[in-house]
Amino acid sequence: CIFVKTALMHRNDKTVVWMKEMANGAIMIAYQNGYLGLYHHNKWTLNKSLYEKSITSNSAIIAQSCTFWKGQYQIGTSAGTLLSIDPTNENATSYIEFPTIQHAITNLIALDNLLLIDVANQGLLTLHENGQLSEKKIKGMKFRADIKHVFQEGTIHHVYADTEHIYIIDQTLKVLQEIDITIGHQYALVDKDEIILAADDGIHILFEKPAGVSELVSCNTNRRKSVRGIHVFKDGGIFLGSYGGASYLDSSGSCHPMDSIKTAYCILPIDETQLLIGTEGGFLKV
C-alpha cells in the first residue's frame, strides 16, 4: 500500500506500460511518459532519464523491455536505445545509442556473458560485455522479427511464441521443445517447470513434461474469450474474466458460464470465497 501511494504522488505520472519484478527483487514500473519507478528494500525512487531524453529529442522514448544483467537494470526503449541503471552507484545511468538498431527493443534476455536483444522488424542481436553487437541465430528456432511475438525470459527457461510456433529454450539458448499451434498471444509468465501463455482465446499452459499444451478457456457463450482477469481460489476453483463474459471452473472441473459479467478488468479478493470485480460498463460486482 505504501508503494502504491508513493507512486501516485507524482502528478506527472501517466499510463503504466508494464510492471516487472527484477532478478534482484526490485519492482520496476514503466510509465507511458518515460518515467521509471523503482521499489527496492522499502525505498521508492523515480528515474526521469527517458522522460528527459524525450523532451530533448522532441520524440517520445518509452521503456519497452527490461532485465537485470551484470548487476544493472537494462531497459530497452522504443527508440532502439538501451538505458542502464546501476543500483550499487545511487542508480547512476548510462544511455547507449546503437547505429545499427533502427527499431524498438521489444525484449531483453540476460545470459551469462551476453545480453540478448530482440529488435522489432530487425531480428536478434547480442550485446557483449565490451559493448560490441553481433547478429544472433538460435539453432532450430524459426524466429520471426516481422510479426508480433512474445519472447519472455525465466530463471531456468525462456519462451518464444509467435502465431505459428512456440519454443521453449534453456539458458544456453538450446531449443528444448517446439510446439506448432496457431493462437494469438498477449504475454507469458515463466516459472521453473511451467509456462503460462495468455492468448486471445484463453489461457494456455505449456509443460516440459508431458510435451504439449493444456488449455484453460472460458466457457462463456460469447465467442470472444480473450482473457482479462483470472483468480484461483484455495479450493482449486478458478474465476476467468474474458472479453465476452466470465466463467467459473469449480474444483471438479465443471464450468459455469457467467455471461452477465462483462469484461472483468480488475479482480480483488475480499475473502476466501468472494471477489470484488470491476467491470466495463457494469461498475462493481461481488
N, C-alpha and C positions, 0 to 999 in steps of 0.2 A: 504493500500500500504506500509506503514512504517513497518507493521508487517511482510509482505511477504519479503521485502528487508532485514530486520534484520535476519529473519530465514535463508535466503540464504547466509548470510555472513560466516556461519560456514562451512568450506571446508570439514569437516569430515562427514557432514550430507549426508545420502543416501536416499533410498526409504522411502516414507511416508507410514506407515502401516495404520494409521487411524487418524482422527481429531474429536474432540468432544467438545461441549460446556458443561461445568460443571454446577452444580446446583447453584454455587456462581457467575456465569457469566464469569468465566475464560475459555479460549480456550486452550485445551491441544492437542499437536501434538506428535504422537509416530513415531519414525524413526526405520527403519529396523536394524540399528546398535546399538539400545538400548538407544539412546538419547531421552529425553523427553523435548519438548518445551512448555513453559507456557507463555501465554499472558494475563495479568490481570491489570486493572487500568492503561492502556497505558504503561505497563512495560513488557519487554521481558526477560525471564530467561531461561537458558538451564540447565537441570539436566542430569548429566552423570552417575548416580548411576548404572543403569543396564548395561551401556557400560563398566564401570569399573569392575562390577561383571563378565561380560562375559570374559574380559581379564584375570582376576584372576583365574576363573574356567576353562579357555580354552574351553568354550562352549557358544554358542550364547544364550543370555537370552533376549527375546523380549517381550515388553508390548503387551498383548493380549486383555485386557479389563480394564475398569476404571469406577469409580463412586466417588461421594462425600459423605462421611459418617463420622459423628461425627467431623465435622469441618476440615477433612483432605481429600486429594486426595488419593484414594485407587487404586492401579494398580495391576491387576493380570497378571502373567507372563507365558511364555512358559515353565518355569521350575517348575511350580506349587507353586511358591512363591508369597508373597504379599509385594509390596513396598508402604509405606505410606509417604506422603509428607505433612508437616504442614505449611500452608501459613501464620499462625499467628506467627511462630517462624523462620522467614527467610528461609522458605522452608526446614527446617530440615527433614531428612529422617530416617526411620527405616525399616528394612528388616526382614521379618518373613519367616522362612522355616518350613513347616508342615511335620512331619514324615509320616503322613498318606496320604498325597496327592502325587500321583506319576505321574500326567499328567498335561497338561496345564490348567490354569484357563481361560476359554473362555468367561465367562460372570460374571458380578458382579451386584447385585441389592441391593441398600441401603434401609433397613427397619428401623423402629423406633429404636429398640434396638438390631437389628441383621443385619449382612451382609450376604446376600445370595450368595453363591459361587457355580458356575456351573463348574464342572471339567470334561473335556473330557474323555470319556470311563470309568468314575468312578461314577458320579452322583451328586446330590445336597447336599451341606453342608451348615450349618450356623455357622458363627463366632460370638461368644458372646463378650460383652464388656470386660470380664475378660480374653479373649484370648482362651477360650475353643471352640473346634469344635464339632459339632454333626451332624448326618445324618438328612436329611430333606425329607419328602414326602409331596407333595401337594395333598390334597384330591380331587378326581375327575379328576386328570390330569394324562394321560399316558405319563410320561416323558421317553424319550429315550436318554440315555447317550452315546449309542454306535453308533449313526448316527449323521451326520451333522445337526445342528438345529440353529434356531435363538431364543434368549431369551433376549429381549430388554426392558429396564426399561423406564417408563414415569413418568410424575409428578402425574398422577392420576391412570393410568392403566399400566400394563405390558403386553407384548405379548410373547407367546411361540409358535413356529411353527416348525414342522418337515415335513417329506414327506407325512404324513398321517393326521395329526391333527393340528389345530390352536386353542389356548386357550387364552382368554382374562381374566386376573386376576386383582384383585384390590390390594391396598396397604397392605391388611391383608393376601394376597395370597389365597383369595377365588376365585374360578373359576366363572366368570360371564357369560361366553359364550364359547361354544365349536363348532367348525366348522370342519367337515370332508371334506378334499379336498386333492387331490394329485397333488402338484406342487413343483418344486424345488425353494428354497428361497436363496436370496443373503443377504438382510439386511432389517431392518424395521425402519420406522420413526413413533414415537408415539406422538400424540398430545392429547389434553384434550378429544375430542369426536370422534377422527378419528385415525385409524391406517393404514398406507400405507406400503404395503409389496412389495418390489422389487423381482421379480421372473424371472425364466428362460423364461417364456412365456409372460412377460409384467408386468404391474403394477396392483396390486390387492388392492382395498380399502375396509377395514373392518369397519363395523359400529356396534355400540352397538344397536342402533335402527334405522331402522329395522335390524333384525338379518340377517347375511349372508355376501356375498362378491360381490362387484361390480368390474367388470374387465375393465381395460383400456389397450387394447392390440394394438400394432402397426399393421396397415393394409397393410404393405409392402407384396409383393407377395412371398418373400422368407420365408421358413418355420422356419428359425432361427430368433426368435423375442426377444432374451434376451436383456433387456433394458440397454443402456449405457449412455443415457442422456435425460433429459426432461426439457422443458421450457413452462411456461404458460404465454400467452400474456394478456394484460389488458382487451381485449375484450372477454376473455374466450377461445380463440383458444389455442390448445396445440400442440407443436412440440415434437415428440418422435423419438429419435435416437436409433435404435436397431442394433443388430449384423448383420442382413441380409438386412439392408436398413432402411430408415427413412419414417416417415409419418406425415401428418399434419391433425389434427382434428379441423375443424372450429367451431365457436361458436354455429352453428346449430346442431352439432353432426356428420356432414358428414366427412368421412375420405378420404384423398387424398394421395395415395402412392407416395413416392419419392425414388424409388429404386436406383437412380443414386448416392445417398449419402450413402456411405458405412461406417458403424461404426462411428457415431458421438461421439467421446470420450470427446470433450471439446466444451462447448457452452457459448458464451459471448454475451449478448445483446448489440447491437450497439445503437439502439433507440427503440421506442415503436413498430416498425413494422419490424425490421431487426435483424438477428442473425449472428454472426461470428461463423462458425463451423469448428472445427479441426477434420479431418477425417483420417482414416487409409488408407494410400496409395493414397489419393486424395488431400492432402495438405489442404489448407483453402478454404472454400466456404462461400458465403453470401446468 
